[in-house]
Amino acid sequence: MKRKQYISLSLVLLLGAGGVLSGCSSKEEASTTGEQVILVGTQNDYPPFAFADENNELTGYDVEVVKAVDEKLDGYTFEFTAVPWDSMFLALESNKIQAIADQVAKTPERQEKYLFTDESYFAAETVIAVKTGREDIQTIEDLEGKKIGALAGDSYTLLLEEYNKKAAKAIDLKYSESGNPSEILQDVQNGRIDAYVNDPIMINAVLEKNNLDVEIVGQPLVNDDMGIVLKNGEQGEELKALIDPILEELKQDGTLAELSKKWTGGEYIPE
């Protein structure tokens, strides 16, 4: 088992949809140990899964899962870089990053286009958050005709977009320009939008940190399994074949459960 030192990477942003990552290397770059560097994209504002800590280092459940995989993986080394959600898949497609660990749900549409690990490392729910005390919203049907915060391209928004295709009255999706879930939840509290649909663990983490007057209502809409996304191609296929058995090992030896309890307070590991 290899031992590594994880360097603190400065947080970088893509400069618009066609931007590039500052200081980003190609997939041929080798680490100081001679191993091939794989740049892993994740957000810096999605606690407790992926966020920047007080030292500006990327941390969280997803980051620590990848580090646990990396400790057991020879020939490659993973380095993390912060990428806005709305640029994440563009960065993967253009090889600015070679992997994503950012609570990406394994939807059929994404699996047709991108390479996912077969093994999932987290089981997530999808819930509705509204201003505390509001009683007229409990189900997805209750969202029809109302203003709902959204992040373009995430699985929660895709769920609502798909629902709109058959809805009697379309949900009025308000796409966030900042791409920051905490700002969307502030808009819910301030009444600028009616609700937000996302993962309850992230929502509760943001509510606690920012002391927002928002609450989760109703029953979960769906459950999703999250996987590591890899760049299509020979390298991605090779990594997938190496990572899947490691994820299974981390599941069986309790590592994933321990990390889940550490970051979320519960064991949300797919069977």
C-alpha positions, 0 to 999 in steps of 0.5 A: 500500500502506498503512502502519500502526502496530499498537497494543498492545491490553490482553488481554481475556477474555470473562466466561463464555459470555455475556460481553462484550469489554472496550472492544470497539467495534461494526463501525461504529467507524472508526480514526483514519485513517478506515478501518473497524475489524475486531476479530480474535479470537485466543488469547493462549496458543497458541504459535507461532501466537497468544500474548502476548509479554513486552510483553503484545502479541499475536503469532505466525504467525497474527497476522503473517499478518493484519498482512501482509494488512492492509498491503495492504487499503484501507478496513479496519484490523484490531485484535487482541483476545485471546479464550478458545477456548471463547468464540471463535465466540460472540464472532463470532456476537454481533459482539463480533469480526468475524474469527478468526485462530486456526488454525481448520480448515476443516471441513465443519461449520464451513463450513456455519455460518461464512464462511471465506476460500477461500484457506488460509494454513497446513497443519496436522497432527494428532498424539498426544502422550503421556508420554515412553517410553509405548509403548501409544499410537500410533494413534487406535484406541489411544486407546479407553477412555483419558483424553484431554485436550480443548478443547471445539469445536476441530477436534482434539476434533471429530475424536475426538468423531466417532470415538467415534460408531463406536468399539468403546470410546469415548475418554474425553474430559476437557474442559479447564476452563482452555482452556490447551493447556500445562496439558493437556500438563502433565496428560499428563506428570503422568499425570492423562490418557493423551494429548493430540491437537493440532498438532505445532508448537504441542505442540513449542513448549509442550514446549520452553518448559516442559521437559515430559517428553512426546513425539509418537508415531505418524503424523499422524492427519489434515491440515487447512487453516486459514483466516481466519473472518469474520462472516457477512453483507454485510461478511464477504462483502466482506472475503472477496472482498478478502482471498482475492486478498491471501492468494494474493498472499502465497502466491505472493510467498513471504511466507507461506513466510517467516512459516511458517519464522520461526515454525514452522521449516518451510514449511507452506503449502497448495498 
